[in-house]
Amino acid sequence: MTFEKFESEINTLKKFFPIYCHDKHQNQFEKEYIIPYDNKTIKFNISLCEDCHELLRYAITRLQECPNEPKPRCRKCPEPCYEKEKYKQMAKMMRYSGMKLGLTKAAKKIKKFFKKS
């Protein structure tokens, strides 16, 4: 996968994990991630609980090792690399965060519409 696609996937994880973790868990702490890929590096800090940090590390490793070109959505992958339990955890987190992001965007559009009126 290209570096741009990899970076996009990492940015999605960076957006989704905090939404889920901050709503569902306690005891978050900030950790720095330095992720090498394709002779480049992505660096970021993120505040999550220990379980979510562990799942994020797992997801990043899976992304780094993805053999598919182009990378498919994990749920449509012909050869899934996620362990079944980790896949279920990721799907739950992505569903929750995706819904919350969608609702947040809809609420912003509605507020913006009524401010114009």
Contacts in CASP RR format, 6 or more apart in sequence:
PFRMAT RR
TARGET T0000
AUTHOR 0000-0000-0000
METHOD contacts of the structure
MODEL  1
MTFEKFESEINTLKKFFPIYCHDKHQNQFEKEYIIPYDNKTIKFNISLCE
DCHELLRYAITRLQECPNEPKPRCRKCPEPCYEKEKYKQMAKMMRYSGMK
LGLTKAAKKIKKFFKKS
1 9 0 8 1.000
1 63 0 8 1.000
1 66 0 8 1.000
1 68 0 8 1.000
1 69 0 8 1.000
1 70 0 8 1.000
1 71 0 8 1.000
2 38 0 8 1.000
3 37 0 8 1.000
3 38 0 8 1.000
3 40 0 8 1.000
5 70 0 8 1.000
5 71 0 8 1.000
6 37 0 8 1.000
6 38 0 8 1.000
6 42 0 8 1.000
6 63 0 8 1.000
6 64 0 8 1.000
7 37 0 8 1.000
7 42 0 8 1.000
9 63 0 8 1.000
9 71 0 8 1.000
10 35 0 8 1.000
10 42 0 8 1.000
10 44 0 8 1.000
10 60 0 8 1.000
10 63 0 8 1.000
13 56 0 8 1.000
13 59 0 8 1.000
13 60 0 8 1.000
14 44 0 8 1.000
14 46 0 8 1.000
15 97 0 8 1.000
15 101 0 8 1.000
16 93 0 8 1.000
16 94 0 8 1.000
16 97 0 8 1.000
16 98 0 8 1.000
16 101 0 8 1.000
17 46 0 8 1.000
17 48 0 8 1.000
17 52 0 8 1.000
17 55 0 8 1.000
17 56 0 8 1.000
17 93 0 8 1.000
17 97 0 8 1.000
18 46 0 8 1.000
18 47 0 8 1.000
18 48 0 8 1.000
19 96 0 8 1.000
19 97 0 8 1.000
19 98 0 8 1.000
19 100 0 8 1.000
19 101 0 8 1.000
20 52 0 8 1.000
20 93 0 8 1.000
20 96 0 8 1.000
20 97 0 8 1.000
21 28 0 8 1.000
21 48 0 8 1.000
21 49 0 8 1.000
21 52 0 8 1.000
22 28 0 8 1.000
22 47 0 8 1.000
23 96 0 8 1.000
23 100 0 8 1.000
24 96 0 8 1.000
25 48 0 8 1.000
25 49 0 8 1.000
25 51 0 8 1.000
25 52 0 8 1.000
26 49 0 8 1.000
27 49 0 8 1.000
27 50 0 8 1.000
28 47 0 8 1.000
28 48 0 8 1.000
28 49 0 8 1.000
29 47 0 8 1.000
29 48 0 8 1.000
29 49 0 8 1.000
29 50 0 8 1.000
30 45 0 8 1.000
30 46 0 8 1.000
30 47 0 8 1.000
31 45 0 8 1.000
31 46 0 8 1.000
31 47 0 8 1.000
31 48 0 8 1.000
31 53 0 8 1.000
32 43 0 8 1.000
32 44 0 8 1.000
32 45 0 8 1.000
33 42 0 8 1.000
33 43 0 8 1.000
33 44 0 8 1.000
33 45 0 8 1.000
33 46 0 8 1.000
33 56 0 8 1.000
33 60 0 8 1.000
34 41 0 8 1.000
34 42 0 8 1.000
34 43 0 8 1.000
35 41 0 8 1.000
35 42 0 8 1.000
35 43 0 8 1.000
35 60 0 8 1.000
35 64 0 8 1.000
37 64 0 8 1.000
46 56 0 8 1.000
48 56 0 8 1.000
52 93 0 8 1.000
55 86 0 8 1.000
55 89 0 8 1.000
55 90 0 8 1.000
55 93 0 8 1.000
58 86 0 8 1.000
59 90 0 8 1.000
62 74 0 8 1.000
62 81 0 8 1.000
62 82 0 8 1.000
65 81 0 8 1.000
66 81 0 8 1.000
67 79 0 8 1.000
68 77 0 8 1.000
68 79 0 8 1.000
72 78 0 8 1.000
74 80 0 8 1.000
74 82 0 8 1.000
74 87 0 8 1.000
74 90 0 8 1.000
75 91 0 8 1.000
80 87 0 8 1.000
82 90 0 8 1.000
END
